[in-house]
Amino acid sequence: MSPTSELLAQTLAQTGFHPRLPQQRRLYEAAKVAIHQQQLTAGGKLPSSRDLAADLGIARNTVIAAFEQLAAEGYVTSRLGSGTYVADLQAHSASMRGGPSHAPQSGRTAQRAQLAVRLSKRGQEVTRVAAGPKFEIQPFAPGDPDFSSFPLKLWHRLQNRVWREVGSDLRSDLLDYGQAGGYAPLRQAITEYLRLSRSVKVSVEQVLITGGTQQSLDLCAQLLADAGDTAWIEDPGYWGARRVFQARELKLHPVAVDGEGMAIKAADLATKPRLIYVTPSHQYPTGAVMSLARRRELLDVAVRKDAWILEDDYDSEFRYTGRPLAALQGLDNDDRVLYMGTFSKALYPGIKIGYLVVPPGLIDGFKTALYDLQRPGQLMVQAALADFISLGHFTAHLRKIRQTYGARRELLRRTLVNQFGSRLDGRVTISSEESGLHLVVQLPGNADDVALERKAAEAGIQVKALSTYYLSPPTRRGLLVGYAYCTPEQITHYGRILATIIQSEVRR
């Protein structure tokens, strides 16, 4: 067997290497990876289709089809009577740029360097830190729901029913973008839900269906603030809101958070905010609940400063004792609060459906902008979701996952406490709020929570350092530990490992 055949055979033998693709596509992918990683070097000759087929034990036509695809995409070149050779991808790229080939930087670094050259200053700032990849689903990743528990068969039936109505021309309007702020029955269902469960003061006309919280925030930033305006944000706070405001060229002013939520000081009042972003019912990431006194103070500040409050109620459904807390918007008598929520936590992340409740005076402007700037669409999914809610399935699903998440939260707390015991003399504490999708392990001020995050990642655990959520110098250290997307067995196993990692740092 030739070295090339052996290399490709080893790749194809990996159980996780595109197991569902046809064999010719798997061979193509294996060769492409080897060429990109320069395991098959430029100018190198590939085995003949007959020899490679014999070495790999596959049909020759399969090899020929893979070779043809590689040639069509420029990965290999064929020379009549000579054979097939690996193409020089760098030389091709240089010729396309009109310049000589240079020694490559390592994969991702080179790609980022080239990208940064083409980005605007704003683009470079927004993409300077890639937050998204850090939230891939692994044990203890904060904020990830267990979407494996979503009732898929039921959801399929609801969607199929909508499609049948569209196919019979009863609901062909659902194939359009939608110009009314979203599917009317879904807006009605959300209105009733928010009135009953969140004490939101709302009419159907005030509800807009968006593509999730990020789109809701972006609409608010575009329509309510201009470049250079100031946005108050919680510190520590949600990285996604920070990204949106940076992309709209707003000045970020961090406001410290304590046990009662956003704590406004004299230095904060010396600035003039246009937007104030808060998570009052369950502050992200600390879990603090904003007190009634702070809520009233914030509403008063908004009126005096002519500012808009953006209330992000991202996980209000997940309160495990008592009723969900009333929304800040319900206390607003001056129409200064825009309230937003999402179905990505309660159902599954990829549904990308959120809602934005705007004051009456903003309805027309926001509807126009939603249509003109976003072209929302997704009315088919909205229709299925409206049925899911109105038929009682949403309430039943929430009841089920609340019980599941509550039990997992308690198991994680118990596992960590039992592992710590009294050996850390109270230097490590665990948040006690009975809500949300993560808990916070508070660490001593001299602990290196970023180093702990890295050590946990090496053990296959995705926690997040609390200090990385600060815009100003961090005042607290800790780890955000998710529990929703973990089986009880994983919680017990990885909880012990995480506790051992924390102990090793705190004992120093």
N, C-alpha and C positions, 0 to 999 in steps of 0.2 A: 504494500500500500504506500502511495506517495505521501510526503509530508502534508501536501494540500488536502488530500483525501482524508488523512488522519485528523487534521484540524477540523474539517467540516463534520466528520463523523462524531467527534467529541461534542461539538456544539449541538448537533441534532439529537444526541443521546440524552441531553439534559431534559428532565421531565417538565420543567417550567418554560421551555423554549417554544412559544407559540403552539401549544399542543392541539389546538382546534383548526389550525390552518391546513390546507392541502399540502401534500409532500413537496410539490414543485415550489410552492410559495415558501415553505420552511427552508428549502435549500437556497432559494434566492435570498431570504433574510439572513441566513447563516453566512453566505458569501459577502453580502453587503456589510455586515458587522465586521467581518474579518478585514475587509478593505478599508473601512473607516478607521479601524484600530491599527492599521498598517501591519497586521499579521500576514496579510497578502500584500506584498509591496508592489509599487508601480513598476510596470515592465515585466513582472513575473508571469511565467507561462502557466496556464491552468492545464490540468490533465484533459485528455480528449473526453468527449461525452461518453464514449464506449468504456474507457478505462474507469472514469469516475463512477459510472453506473455500476460497474462490476465491483469496485471497491466498497461502495455504499450499500450494495444489494438492492438497488431500486431500478426501475425501468429507464431505459435510455431516453425515451421520449420525455420523461420527467426532467432529466438533466438538460435536455435540449431546450425545453420550455423555460427553465430557470435561466440558462445562458442567454436566451433571446431577450428576456426581460431585463437582465443586467446590461446587455448591449444597448437596448432601447433607452435606458436611463443613463448611459455613459459610464458605467462602472467598468466595463470591459470592452476591448476592441478585438475584432476578428480579422485575421490576415489570411487571404485565400492561399490554401496549400501549406500554411505554416502553423495555424492554431489560434487559440484564444489567449489574450494577454490582459493583465490588470491595467486599467487606464491610470494616467497620472492626473489625479484629481486636483492637486495643488497647481500644476501648470495650467490646467483648464481654468481654474479660478483666477489665476493671475492674468491670463489672456483676456478674460471677461472684464477685469478691472483695468486693463491697459497698462499693466506694470509687471515687474519681475516677481517671481515667487520668493517668499521670505520663509525663514525657518518658523514653523508653527509653534504657537503657544499650546499648552495643554488644553484639549477639548473645550470645556466649558469656559475657561478663562479667556481663550481666544475669541470665542463667540461673544462673550460679554463685552470685551474690549472693542470689537468691531461694531457691536450694537450701540455702545455708548457714543461712538463718534457720530453716528447719524441722529441720535436723539436730541431733542431740544433741552435747554437747561431744566425746564420743568419736568420733562420726561426722565432725565437723568436722576433728578431728586426723587421722583416717585418710585423709580425702579432700583434705587441704590441698594435697598435691602429687599430680597425676595421673601416675603412673609409666607406666602401660600404653601410652598413645598414643605415648610416646617410643620404643617398641620396634616400631613398624610396620616391615614388611619393606622395607628399602632396602639398597643396597650397603653392606656392612660392619656391618650391625646385629649386635651381639654376642648370641650365644645362640640364633640362629635356625637350625634345621636345614634342609637342602635337601629338603623334603618332596615336591618334584616328582619325586624319584627313587624314591618309594615305589611298590611294585609293585601298582598299583590293580586291574588285571585279575585278578590272583591273589587279591587281597583280596575283590573282588566275588564270585568263585567260592566262596570260603570262607563268606562271609556268606550267599550264596544257598543253600548246602547246609544251613546252620543253619536258615534260614527254611523250607526244604522239610520239615525234620524237625518244626519247630513246626507247620506247616500240616497235617501228617499225624497230629498229636496225640502224636507220639513224645516231643516235648520241650516241651510246653505250659508246664512249670514255668519256662521261660526268660522268660516274659512277666511274671513276678512281680518284686517288689522284690529278693528274695534276703535270707535271714536268717542265713546261715552265714558271713558275712564275705567273700563272693564266690563265684564259680563254682569248684567244687572242682578240676576238671582244670587250670584256669588257676593256681590256688594251688599245685598240685602241680608244674606246669611251672616256675613262678617259684622254688619251693623248690629244685629240682634245678639250675636255672641259677645261683642265688646260692651254692649249696654249691660248685659247680665253678669258677665264674669269679671269685667275690668272697670265698671262704673264710668265708662267713657261717655261723654255727652256728644252724641253723633246722630246725624241723619244719613240716609243712603247717599244723598248728593255729595256729602263730604268725603266719601270713601273712594279712593283711587286704587286700582290694582296695578302693582308695579312688578318689576322683575326681581324683587328682593330688597333687603335693607340697603345694600350698596346703591341701587338705583334710586331708592327713595332719598337717600342722603345727597346723591348727586343732583337730583332735581331741586332739592332745597338750596343747595349751594349755588346752583346756576340762577335760580329765580329770586332768591332773597338776599344775595350778597354779590358784591363786585370784587374784582381782583384788588388785593391790598386791604380789604376789610379784615376785621379781627374775628376769629372764632375761639370761644372758650371751649376747652375740652378737659375732661376729667384726667387727673394725673395721679396714679397710673390709669390708663384708659385703653379703649378699643383701637387696635392698630388700623382696622379697616376705615374707620371714620377719619383718622389722621390722613390716610392715603387720599381719600376723596377730597378733603379740604386742601391738601397740598396740590393736587391736580388742578384745582380751581384757583390756585394762587392766593389763598387766604393766609393771613398771619395767624399762627397758632399760639394761643396763650394758655399754658397749663394752669389749672386750678387744682390745688391739693385736695385729696380725698381722705376722710377719716372714717370713724365708725358710724357716722350719721350721713355719709355721702359727701357731695361736693361742699367744701368748707370755704366760703368766699371771705377773703381778707381785704384790708384797706388797699393793698397793692393791686389787687384784682379790680377793685372798683375805680382805680385810677385809669383804667383802660376803658375803651368803648366797644363792647362786643356787638357784632351784628347777628351772630349765631351763637347759641349756647347748647352744646351737645351733652346730654346726660342719660344715664341708665338708672333711674331712681329706684325702681322696684327690686333690682338685684344688680348692684354696681359691678361692671366688668372691668377688671378681673377680681376685685377684692371680695365681692359678695355683700358689701354693705347695703343696708336699706336706708334710703333718705328719710329722715324724720319729718314729721308734719311741720315743725317750725322751719326747717331748712327749705321745705317745699314752698311754703308761703313766702319766705324770704326771696327765693329764686324768682317766683312769679312777680314779686314787687320790683326786683331788679330789672326784669325784662321790660316792665312797663316804663320805669324811669329811664332806662338806657335805650328804649325803642329797639329792643332785640327780640329775636325769635328763638324760642326754646324747641329744640329737636329732641323729643322723648323717644328713645329706643327701648322698646319693651320686648327684647329679643327672646326671653325664655320664661315669660310669666306663667306659662302653663305648668311649669315644673316646680310646684310648691307642694311639699310632702306632708305638711301639717297645717290644718286650717284652710281657710279660703284664700285664693289669690289676692294679693294686695291691690288696693284701688290705684288707678293710674293718676299721675300728676295732672294730666289733661282734665280730669274730672273736677279739679279745684280751680281751673282757669276761667275767670269771669271776663277777661279782656281779650280773648282770642289771640293769645301770644304763643300757644303751644301747637306744634305739629306732631302728631303721634304716629309711630310706625311699628309694625310687627312683621313677622315672617312665618311661613309654614315649613321652612327648611329644617327647623329643629323638631317639630312635632311629627312631620311625615317623613320626608327624605330630602337631603340637600339639593339634589338635582332638579327638584320640582320648580325651583326658582320662581316662586310666587310669594309676593309680600303685599302689604297694604299700607297706605298712607292716608291718615285722616287730617284734612286741612281745614282751617277756619273758613267760615262761609265766604268772607271777602276774597279768598284766594282760589275758590273753586274753578272759575272760568279760566284763569291764567294757567293753573296747573294742568287742567284737562287739555288745553291747547298745547302746552309744552310737552306733555306726555306723549301726545300723538305726533306732533311735528318732529320732536327730537328722538324719540325712542321707537316709534312704530311698534307698539307692544305686542299685538297678536296673542298667541297661546290661548285663544278663546275655547278651543276644544278641551284643553286641560282645565281651564277655569270652569267649564260646564260640568265636567266630571267631579271637580272638587266641590262645586255647589251642591251636587247630589250627595256627595260623601258627607257633607255637613248636615244638610236638611233632613236626610234619612236617619240621622243619629249615629252614624258610623264614626264620625270624628270624636264625639264625646266618649263613645265606648273605647276607641283606640287610646285616647288620652288617659282614661281610667286605668287601662291595662299597663301602659308604659310608665305611668306614675308609680304604680306598685312595684314594677320591675326596677326602675331607677332608684326608688327609695330604698329598696332592699340592697341594691348594689352599693349605694352610698354608705349605708350602715355597715356592710361587710368590709368595705375599704377602710373606714374609720377604725373598726374593731381590729382589722389585721395590722394596721400601722401602730395603733396604741399597744396591742399585745407584743409586737416586735420591739417597740421602743422600751416599754415597761417604765421603770423609774430611772433608767440608766442615764438619761439625758438631763435630769434635774430640772425639768420644765423649760429647758432652752428651746425646745421644739413644741409648737402648738398647732392644732388642727382646727380649721374653721368649723363652726358649729351651725351655720345657717342651714335650715332644712329646705333648700331650694336649689335650682340650677342643675347643671350637668358636670360641674367640677367642684372640688374643694381645694382649699389653699393650705399648704403646709408652711407655716410661718417659721422662719429660721432666725438665728441671732444676727445682729447687724453686721458682724464681721465675717459671716459665711459667704462663700463664693457660689451663689446660686447658678450662675452661668456655667461654671465648671461642673456643678452637679448635674445640670441639664445634659452636658456632653457625656458625662460618665453614664448617665441613665440611657442615653441614646446608644452607647456602645453595648449596653445590655439588652437592646431591643425595646426600650421603654421611651415613649415620647411624652415627656413632661415639659413644661415651659417655665423658665425663670421669671419670677415676678418683676425683677429689676428691669427686664427688657421692655416692660410696658410703660415705663416712665419716659416723659419728654424732658423733664428737668432731672437733676441728680437724684437717684433713688434714695428714698428714706426708709424703705423696708426691703427685706430679702425673703424669698420664699419660692415655692414651687406650686404651679397649677397642675393638679392631678385630675384627669377626667375619669369617669367610671361608667358612663352610659354604654359605650361600645366595648364592653368587656364582659365575658362570661364570669360567673362566680369562681370557676377554677382559675381563670387568668388573674382575677383580682387577688386571690389568695397567693398564687405563685409569684406574680410580679410585685405584689405588695410587699412581700418579705424581702425580695431583692432590692426594691427601692428603699425600704427602711434601712437595710444594711449599708447602702451607698450613702444615705444621709448621715447615718451614725459615724461613718468613717470621716466625713467632712467636719461635723460638729465637734467631735472629740479632739480635734487638733488644738 
